[in-house]
């Protein structure tokens, strides 16, 4: 039970002190203290401290980060391989640097400094002693003690030529992100347990993800590797074939069993992922958390079926039966245990070196994805075959391989602009013609090549240009009076000197112009007159001479 008291200080203030027991990690007493200005506030604070002490909700200020790491690894559920990776980073990098520091003393500047040191040297040699001793016990230095070395193995061993003098090698960006992510997760646990008040990683600068760019082998290289593998080892050749064609992960292919293949429906069921961690053989769920079915092709099913039939025949020849759930790829004649994943990786490396492939076994998945995308298969289908939990993962790694769709998209805008440029060039050449052409086919054959167009494409465009350039005369209502025999009396015939208008303009201006457009011939000599388009009065005579003659005649008639 928590205990506490209030004491008055010589200054007149009141100090609250509460004993909250012993910390289970550090085995040290937990005491909560605070100074208050008056007795009332001190009594209130005493009640708060007692309540917190009873609920174990006050942070243990002196807990070390090494204890935080131990608690994090104990309470956090991690997959077998992930746990091995975490333990390796903690043992090699995190614990030597941060284990002896108090958790509350770690701030953003600590994590930033760790990131900078790892970017320079993966061993953080600046924080290590310059002399490396062969034991931590008191001893007399001999030939085994000397300058810092890069040892060939972390296990106890006798150093030889393979343990070279230390040379700084930067830790990769993705590895630095993993290290700082482990530290951040441990600090999150410390904050959740109230061991620290603030999360220092929130203010730290995290490195980028350092995404690996796919570098799959070329189809010719993949074919050469398959030919070589099938010629020397049928089982490994079949393993590489399924890796290239089905896009399965290494552990998914090794965890494939005979009863998970449907040769009738051409279906492969990747239900488990086979891994080996610290000598323990584990069949776990695939990376996306659930199994998936992948459709195979007749040739792949034929190759797999033939291999399994021959294995059963060999077992039957010595009086053994292969179980129905036997592993497809196994060193055991009965398929009871699969190959070690690392063994298949090393064997692939041997064959890849012989045919000039520099990438690893993992790149067979990239080969499958890139070939499918390059052939026009949609992104969702490729994502499902690869077993990605979300299509965004596939898009993130393989967006640059969406070549068919990307090529179609790349051709849209240039094609439009190119056609418009040629059309405008043809329009410019047409506008240079002195008269309206009558033979458009001949004109298309002449101007089309100059604009970079075929005659078939240039002809309809020229027809449109001619239609736009032909003036349109609006129809007018007949006016009472003598029928004029001039060419302008016919509807739709162009009047010399008239302003060209389009059909739309003619319809819009037809009604207000009917009355003014009726006078179409000179009243003196009957010569045709131009049709006016303005708002002023239309002329009645073709020239000033006709106007003067008409004026003299009217004047003479009035005198008579």
MARGUFI-512591 format. One line per 10 residues: number of its first residue (from 0); their letters; for each residue x negated, y negated, z negated of C-alpha. Coordinates in steps of 0.1 Angstrom, whole numbers, plus 2048, in hexadecimal, padded with zeros to 3 digits. Each point is the difference from the previous one (the first is absolute). Layout:
BEGIN
NUM	A	X,Y,Z | ...
***
This chain:
BEGIN
0	XXXXXXXXXX	800,800,800 | 7F3,7DD,809 | 7F5,7E9,7E4 | 7FA,7DB,7FF | 7FD,7E1,7EB | 7FE,7DA,801 | 7E5,7EC,7F0 | 7FC,7DA,7FD | 7E0,7F1,80D | 7ED,7E3,7EF
10	XXXXXXXXXX	80B,7EA,81D | 825,806,7F7 | 807,817,81D | 80D,823,7FC | 7EF,81F,80F | 814,81F,809 | 7EE,821,800 | 810,822,808 | 7F0,823,801 | 80D,815,81C
20	XXXXXXXXXX	7ED,820,7FB | 7E4,80F,814 | 7FB,7FF,826 | 802,824,80D | 7E5,7F8,81B | 7E6,7EC,7ED | 808,80D,7DD | 7FE,7DC,7F3 | 819,7ED,7EA | 81A,7EC,811
30	XXXXXXXXXX	806,7DE,7EF | 816,7E4,80C | 7F8,7DD,7F3 | 80D,7DD,807 | 7FF,7DE,7EE | 820,7ED,7FC | 805,7DB,7F5 | 81B,807,7E5 | 80D,81D,7EB | 821,803,814
40	XXXXXXXXXX	7EF,806,821 | 7E7,817,7EF | 81D,816,7F3 | 80F,801,823 | 7DF,80B,80F | 7FB,81A,7E5 | 821,810,809 | 7F7,800,825 | 7DE,810,7F9 | 810,81B,7EA
50	XXXXXXXXXX	819,808,81B | 7E4,802,81B | 7EA,815,7EA | 81C,819,7F9 | 807,802,826 | 7DB,802,809 | 805,7E4,81A | 7E3,7EA,7F7 | 7E1,803,816 | 7E1,811,7F2
60	XXXXXXXXXX	7E7,7E4,806 | 7E1,814,7FD | 807,81D,817 | 7E4,808,818 | 806,804,825 | 7F0,823,7FF | 81D,80A,7EA | 818,7F0,817 | 7F2,814,81D | 803,821,7EC
70	XXXXXXXXXX	824,7F8,7F8 | 808,7F7,824 | 7F2,821,80D | 813,813,7E6 | 823,7F1,804 | 800,7F8,825 | 80D,81C,817 | 7E7,803,81D | 7FD,81A,81C | 7E3,818,7FD
80	XXXXXXXXXX	7EA,7F0,81B | 809,7DD,7F5 | 7F7,808,7DC | 7DE,80D,80B | 7FA,7E0,814 | 80A,7EB,7E2 | 7E9,813,7E9 | 7E3,7FC,818 | 804,7DA,803 | 804,7FD,7DA
90	XXXXXXXXXX	7E1,815,7F9 | 7EA,7F0,81A | 80A,7DC,800 | 81A,7F4,7E7 | 7F6,810,7DF | 7DA,7F6,802 | 80A,7DC,804 | 821,7FA,7ED | 804,81D,7E7 | 7F0,7ED,7E3
100	XXXXXXXXXX	813,7E0,806 | 81F,7F6,7EC | 81F,802,816 | 80A,7DD,7F6 | 7DD,7F3,80A | 805,80A,825 | 80B,7E3,815 | 804,7F8,825 | 7DC,7F5,801 | 7F5,823,7F4
110	XXXXXXXXXX	812,811,81D | 7F4,7E7,819 | 7DC,805,7F5 | 805,826,802 | 80D,7FC,824 | 7E2,7EB,809 | 7E7,818,7F1 | 810,81E,812 | 7FF,7EE,821 | 7DA,7FD,7FB
120	XXXXXXXXXX	7F9,822,7F1 | 817,81D,7F9 | 7EC,80A,7E1 | 800,7DC,7F2 | 7DA,803,7FC | 7FE,7DD,7F2 | 811,80D,7E0 | 7EA,81F,7FE | 7DD,803,7F0 | 7E3,7FD,818
130	XXXXXXXXXX	7F1,820,7F2 | 814,820,801 | 7F8,81A,7E5 | 806,825,804 | 812,802,7DE | 812,7E8,7E8 | 7F0,810,7E2 | 7DF,7F2,7F2 | 7E3,80D,815 | 7DE,7F9,80E
140	XXXXXXXXXX	803,7F5,824 | 7F0,816,81A | 803,805,826 | 825,806,7FC | 805,7DC,7F5 | 7FC,7E4,81A | 811,7E6,815 | 825,803,807 | 808,81C,819 | 81D,80A,816
150	XXXXXXXXXX	805,824,7F5 | 80C,81B,818 | 81A,80C,7E6 | 810,7F3,7E1 | 7FB,822,7EF | 7E1,808,7EB | 7E4,809,818 | 7DB,7FF,806 | 7F8,7E2,816 | 7EE,806,821
160	XXXXXXXXXX	7FA,7ED,820 | 826,7FD,805 | 803,7EA,7E1 | 7F2,7E0,811 | 7F9,7DE,7F0 | 81F,7EC,7FC | 80B,7EA,81D | 81E,7E9,7FD | 81D,80B,815 | 820,7EC,7FF
170	XXXXXXXXXX	820,812,7F6 | 81A,7FF,81B | 81D,7E8,7FF | 81A,81B,7FC | 7EC,811,7E4 | 7FC,7DF,7ED | 826,7FC,803 | 805,822,7F0 | 7E8,7F8,7E3 | 811,7DF,7F8
180	XXXXXXXXXX	822,811,804 | 7F7,819,7E5 | 7F4,7E4,7E9 | 820,7ED,807 | 816,81E,7F9 | 7EE,806,7DF | 805,7DC,7F7 | 825,802,808 | 802,81D,7E8 | 7EE,7EC,7E5
190	XXXXXXXXXX	819,7E3,805 | 81D,818,7FF | 7F3,80E,7DF | 7FB,7DC,7F3 | 7DB,804,7FD | 7FA,7E1,815 | 816,7E1,805 | 7F9,7F9,825 | 7F6,814,81E | 7DE,7F3,80C
200	XXXXXXXXXX	803,811,822 | 81D,7E8,809 | 7E6,7E4,804 | 7E5,814,810 | 7F7,801,825 | 807,823,80D | 7EC,80D,81E | 812,808,820 | 80C,823,808 | 7E5,806,81A
210	XXXXXXXXXX	817,814,816 | 7F0,81A,815 | 804,7FB,825 | 808,821,812 | 7E5,80E,816 | 80E,820,80F | 7EC,815,818 | 807,7FC,825 | 816,81B,810 | 7E1,80D,813
220	XXXXXXXXXX	7ED,804,7E0 | 81D,811,7EE | 803,819,81D | 7DB,807,7FF | 802,806,7DA | 81D,818,803 | 7F0,814,81C | 7E0,804,7EA | 814,809,7E1 | 817,819,811
230	XXXXXXXXXX	7E1,811,810 | 7EE,804,7DF | 81B,802,7E5 | 824,806,80A | 80F,7F7,7DE | 7ED,7DF,7FD | 808,7F8,825 | 825,806,7F8 | 7FD,7EA,7E1 | 7F2,7E3,815
240	XXXXXXXXXX	81B,806,81A | 81C,7FC,7E7 | 7EF,7E2,7F1 | 7FE,7EF,822 | 823,809,80B | 815,7FF,7E0 | 7EE,7E3,7EE | 801,811,7DE | 7E9,7F7,7E4 | 7E3,818,7F7
250	XXXXXXXXXX	811,80C,7E0 | 822,803,812 | 7F2,817,81B | 7ED,815,7E6 | 820,803,7EB | 814,80C,81E | 80F,823,7FB | 80D,819,819 | 824,7FF,7F3 | 800,7DA,806
260	XXXXXXXXXX	7FD,804,825 | 81F,805,815 | 7F5,80D,822 | 823,800,80D | 807,7DB,7FA | 7DB,7F7,805 | 7FF,7F1,7DD | 7E4,7FB,7E7 | 808,7F8,7DC | 7E5,7ED,7EC
270	XXXXXXXXXX	80E,806,7DE | 7E0,800,7EA | 7DE,7EF,800 | 7E3,816,7F6 | 7E4,7F0,7EC | 7E2,80B,7EB | 7F7,7E9,7E2 | 7E5,80A,7E8 | 802,824,80B | 825,801,7FB
280	XXXXXXXXXX	815,80B,81E | 820,7ED,802 | 81F,800,816 | 811,7DE,7FC | 81A,7EC,812 | 7F5,7EE,81F | 7F5,7DC,7FF | 822,7F2,807 | 80F,813,7E3 | 814,818,815
290	XXXXXXXXXX	7FA,81A,81B | 807,7FA,825 | 808,814,81E | 7EC,7FA,820 | 80B,80E,822 | 7E6,814,812 | 7FC,808,825 | 802,823,810 | 7DA,802,806 | 7F8,7F8,7DB
300	XXXXXXXXXX	81A,819,7F4 | 7F1,81A,818 | 7DD,7FB,7F4 | 80A,801,7DB | 816,81E,805 | 7E6,813,813 | 7E6,7F9,7E5 | 817,80C,7E4 | 80A,81F,813 | 7DB,80A,805
310	XXXXXXXXXX	7F9,7FA,7DB | 81D,817,7F7 | 7F4,81A,818 | 7DD,800,7F1 | 80E,803,7DD | 817,81D,80A | 7E3,812,80F | 7F1,804,7DD | 821,807,7F0 | 808,7DD,7F2
320	XXXXXXXXXX	81E,7EA,804 | 7FE,7DA,803 | 81B,7F0,7EA | 81B,7EB,810 | 7F4,7E1,7EE | 7DB,803,809 | 7EC,7E1,807 | 7FB,7FA,825 | 7DC,7F5,7FC | 7EE,816,7E7
330	XXXXXXXXXX	7DE,811,7FB | 813,81E,7F1 | 80C,81B,818 | 822,800,7EF | 803,7DA,7FF | 803,7FE,7DA | 7EA,7E1,7FC | 7FA,7E4,818 | 7DF,7F1,80A | 7F0,7E6,7EA
340	XXXXXXXXXX	808,7DE,810 | 7DC,7F4,7FE | 7F5,81F,813 | 816,7F7,81E | 7F3,7DC,7FE | 7DC,80B,802 | 807,819,81C | 811,7E5,814 | 7E2,7EA,7FB | 7E9,81B,80E
350	XXXXXXXXXX	815,804,820 | 806,7DB,804 | 7DB,7F8,7FF | 7FA,81A,81C | 819,7EE,818 | 7F7,7DC,7F6 | 81E,7F8,7E9 | 7F6,7E9,7E4 | 821,7FE,7EE | 80B,818,7E4
360	XXXXXXXXXX	81C,81A,7FE | 818,7E6,7F5 | 7FE,7EF,822 | 813,81D,80F | 81F,7F1,7F1 | 7F7,7DF,810 | 7FB,812,821 | 823,80E,7FE | 80F,7DF,7F8 | 7EE,7EC,81A
370	XXXXXXXXXX	807,819,81C | 825,800,7F8 | 802,7DA,7FE | 7ED,7FC,820 | 818,818,811 | 81E,7EA,7F6 | 80D,813,7E2 | 813,7E9,7E9 | 7F1,7F5,7DF | 81A,811,7EA
380	XXXXXXXXXX	7FA,822,810 | 7DA,7FD,7FC | 805,7F4,7DC | 815,81F,7F8 | 7E7,818,810 | 7E3,7F1,7EC | 814,801,7DF | 7FE,7DB,7F9 | 818,7F5,7E5 | 808,7E0,814
390	XXXXXXXXXX	7FD,7F6,824 | 7EC,7E1,7F5 | 7E3,817,7F7 | 7FF,80D,823 | 803,7DD,80E | 7E4,7F4,7E9 | 7E6,819,80C | 80B,807,824 | 810,7DF,80D | 7E2,7FB,818
400	XXXXXXXXXX	808,821,810 | 824,7F7,80B | 7F2,7FA,823 | 81E,809,816 | 818,7E8,7EF | 7E4,7E7,7FB | 7F7,801,825 | 825,7FB,80A | 803,7E2,7E9 | 7DF,7F2,80D
410	XXXXXXXXXX	80D,800,824 | 820,7ED,7FA | 7F5,7DC,7FB | 7E4,801,81A | 817,80E,81A | 81A,7E6,7FA | 7E7,7E3,801 | 7EF,80E,81F | 822,803,813 | 809,7DD,7F6
420	XXXXXXXXXX	7DF,7F2,80B | 804,811,822 | 823,7F3,803 | 7F6,7DC,7F9 | 7E4,804,819 | 819,80B,81A | 817,7E3,7F8 | 7E3,7E8,805 | 7F8,80F,822 | 825,7FF,80A
430	XXXXXXXXXX	803,7DB,7F6 | 7E4,7F8,819 | 815,80C,81D | 80B,7E3,817 | 821,80F,80A | 819,819,7F1 | 7F4,822,80E | 818,816,813 | 7EB,820,800 | 7FB,808,7DB
440	XXXXXXXXXX	7F1,822,807 | 7E4,7F0,815 | 7FB,7E5,7E5 | 7FE,81B,7E5 | 7E6,813,813 | 7EC,7DF,804 | 804,7F1,7DD | 802,820,7EB | 7DC,80A,803 | 7F5,7DC,7F9
450	XXXXXXXXXX	813,802,7DF | 7F4,823,7F9 | 821,810,807 | 80D,81B,816 | 819,7F7,81B | 81C,813,7EF | 7FC,7EC,7E0 | 7FB,7DF,811 | 81E,802,817 | 81C,7FE,7E6
460	XXXXXXXXXX	7ED,7E4,7EE | 7FE,7EC,821 | 825,805,806 | 807,7F1,7DD | 7E9,7E3,808 | 812,7F9,821 | 822,801,7EE | 7F4,7E7,7E6 | 7F2,7E9,81B | 81F,7FF,817
470	XXXXXXXXXX	816,7E1,7F9 | 824,805,7F9 | 81B,7E7,80C | 820,800,7EC | 821,805,813 | 814,7DF,803 | 825,7FA,805 | 80B,7F3,823 | 80B,7DB,801 | 81C,7F3,816
480	XXXXXXXXXX	7F2,7F0,81F | 7F0,80A,821 | 7EF,822,801 | 7DB,7F8,805 | 7ED,816,818 | 7DF,7FD,7EF | 7EE,81F,7F2 | 806,7F3,7DD | 825,807,803 | 7FA,825,7FB
490	XXXXXXXXXX	7FF,80C,7DB | 7DF,80C,7F2 | 7EA,7F1,81C | 7E1,7EC,7F3 | 800,7DB,808 | 7DF,7F1,80B | 7F1,7EC,7E4 | 817,80E,7E6 | 7F4,808,7DD | 7FE,826,7FA
500	XXXXXXXXXX	815,80C,7E3 | 805,823,7F2 | 821,811,800 | 805,7FB,7DB | 7FA,7DB,803 | 817,7FE,81E | 81D,810,7ED | 7FA,7E8,7E2 | 7FF,7E1,816 | 81B,80A,81A
510	XXXXXXXXXX	81F,7F0,7F1 | 7F3,7DD,7F9 | 7F0,7FF,822 | 81E,80B,816 | 80D,7DD,805 | 7DF,7EF,807 | 7F3,81B,816 | 81D,7FD,819 | 7EF,7E4,815 | 7E7,813,814
520	XXXXXXXXXX	7FD,7EC,821 | 7F8,7DC,808 | 81F,7EC,807 | 7F0,7ED,81C | 7EC,81B,814 | 80D,820,7F0 | 7DC,80B,7F7 | 7FD,819,7E3 | 7F9,7F1,7DE | 7ED,80F,7E3
530	XXXXXXXXXX	815,80D,7E3 | 7FA,7EB,7E1 | 7FA,80F,7DE | 7FE,7E1,7EA | 81C,7EE,7EF | 800,7E2,817 | 815,7F8,81F | 7FA,815,81F | 7F5,7EE,820 | 819,7FD,81D
540	XXXXXXXXXX	7E6,7F7,81B | 7E0,811,80B | 7ED,7DF,804 | 801,7DB,7FA | 805,7FB,826 | 821,814,7FF | 80B,7ED,7E2 | 7FA,7DE,811 | 812,80B,820 | 81E,80C,7EC
550	XXXXXXXXXX	800,7E0,7EC | 7FF,7EA,820 | 81D,815,80F | 815,7FC,7E1 | 7F9,7DB,800 | 809,7FC,824 | 820,813,7FB | 80A,7EA,7E3 | 7FA,7E0,814 | 814,80D,81D
***
